[in-house]
Amino acid sequence: MVDNQSPSTTSNTKRYRLVTGTFSNAETFAEALNRVRNAYNWIIYEKAESTNLNPSYRIVTGTFDSIDAAEEAAQQLRDRFGWTVYIQGE
């Protein structure tokens, strides 16, 4: 996973993030966040699907520097937790 890169490096290289399927409530989402934090040393973000009361939530990771690295990480989440995981290019 890539953390802070200089502007000249990031402008020429495509980056990828992982985005999970939705978690239906705050409790299952909090459990999922803890599982990822305990299992991997990744930067993760919380994403609500709407601003309505009780939205669904997704986990979004920091960036990976290649599609291969992102696919490998996505498969790790699928295999370990059984989640739906998408790869999002930037």
N, C-alpha and C positions, 0 to 999 in steps of 0.2 A: 504494500500500500504506500502511496505517496503522501507525504505531508506537505510542509511548506516548500515550494519551489520558487525560484526567481521568475519574474515576469517573462523574461526571454525564453525560459525553458517551457513554461506552461502554454505559451501562445502557439508553439509549433507541434505539440504533442497532444493526441486525443487521450482523454481520461474517461474512466468508467466507474460508475457507482452501482451498488447493489440496492435493490428496493424489494422489500418483502411484500407478500400479500397482506391483506388487512387483518388486524386483530379487532375483535368486536367490542371489547370493553377495556377500560383502563387497567383492570386487574391482570388480565391475560397479557396485555401489552407490557406492563411493568415487569411481569415474570419473564417475558421474552427478552426485554432489554437486559435484565440481569443475566440471563443465560448467555447472551452474546458477549457481554462485558467480561463474564467469568471465563469464557472459552477462548476468546480471541483478543489480541491487543490491537483492535481496530478503533478508529474514530467512528462513532455512530451518532445519528441525529434522529429526532422524533418528528414524525410528520402526521398531522391530523388531516383527514380527507375533506373536512369541511369546518366551518365555524359554527355549525349548529350544535345544539345540546347533545352530548353523548356521540361524538363522531367516531368513525372507525380510524384506526391508527396504523401506520406503517413504520418500519425501521429503514433508514437510509444510511448507507456507509459513507465514509470518506472515499477518496478516489483511489483507483488502481491504475497503474501506468500502461497496462496492456489488456487486450481482450482476453488473452490466455490466462492472465492472473485473475481477472474478474470471473471468468468461467470456472476456474478452479475453486475460488472462494465461494461462489454461488453453489457449486456442487457440495462443498463442505457443509453449508447451511442446510441444503436439502437432505443430505445423508444423515446428518447429526440430529436435526430437529424435525424433519418431515415437512418443512414449510415450502410454500410457493415463493420463488425468488426470481426477480427479473434483473436484467443488466441494462443499465441506462447509460448511453454514451453522451459525452458533453462536448 
